[in-house]
Amino acid sequence: MSANAEAALECFSKGCNCAQAVFSTYAPQFGIAEQDAVRVATGFGAGIARLQGVCGAVTGGVMAISAAKGMNHPTEKAAKENTYALVRDFVERFRSRHQTILCGELLGCDLNTAEGRKEFEARHLHNTHCTTFVRDATALVEDVLTDEHR
């Protein structure tokens, strides 16, 4: 396991959500303070504020790729297109591994209900499924950024 994956899992185990764990691990490498990354990614956990849309680990990865390769000015069209291509590659790799990028489908329970949150806890999904998604998203960010330079 890479040092970035270990750092993301440590962050996740300390109470950060999935998006925070992935994004804040990479942010300092691209000039963004870890505490700023944690703050910015707060609302993206559990598929955006527990709405269970796109998995927070995936959105954290998208933010990391964007921080690495995104445009700095509206005229940088090539950077925008390159970032879009890298994000599509990242998302497809995650989807290929897990069949979906949607939190609700990945977990199979509704985090918006008390019953769903109890099921999440009873099935230990944070420690089984979510840690896997954080680890995989982190590794896939590395893979996509590394592959771009080959």
Protein Blocks (a to p, Z undefined) as FASTA:
>chain_A
ZZklmmmmmmmmnopafklmmmmmmmmmnopafklmmmmmmmmgghighlopacfklmmm
mmmmmmmmmcfbfklmmlmmmmmmmmmmmmmmmmmmnopabfklmnopafkbfklmmmmm
mnommmmmmmmmmmmmmmmmmmmmmmmmZZ
